[in-house]
């Protein structure tokens, strides 16, 4: 028997074994990708338009909050993420874009982010301390905690700083309802931060 005739059955057996092994592996779980929803359109702001332009920087965040995973605190100090689900972008970027959209649609101030590199007299820096769902007595709620600083772009002087914290209950533990709660919390944070920033900027303009 030739050497080729001996090798051919061995190759065929190896291929069949590989195919069998592939069928035994579990199929990859499909990843669901979520946008940060906006539950309501920003209300129109009345009053004089500010002369200063605002640049909103992407918030700094810890490693677990800096990526696209949807964070959850199921119990105590344990933090994890929802399996098979992701944000459409890194969480700090989603929040930055949500804040920019709030100012663009309803704020009497020109606004940009750090990617555009446009001129601005005011800059908003922040640190995202919490962007997660938490279970309290078995019921989920969304917590967003943001430490914000409004800074003069000309001399990097801190004009004001404030911690914002939003707690938004979810209607149910279903992930889709939790995502809705994230949207409501993002809306509330955007409105509070906008009012604060406008108040600080107006006080500075009077000095």
Protein Blocks (a to p, Z undefined) as FASTA:
>chain_A
ZZklmmmmmmmmmmmmmmmmmmmpccdddddddddddfbdcdddeddddfbdcddddddd
dfklmmmbdcddfbhjbccddehiacfbdfklmmmmmmmmmmmmmpccdcddfklopacf
bdcddddfbdcdddeehiacdddddddddddfklopafbdcddddddddfbfbfklmmmm
mmmmmmmmmmmmmmmmmmmmmmmmmZZ
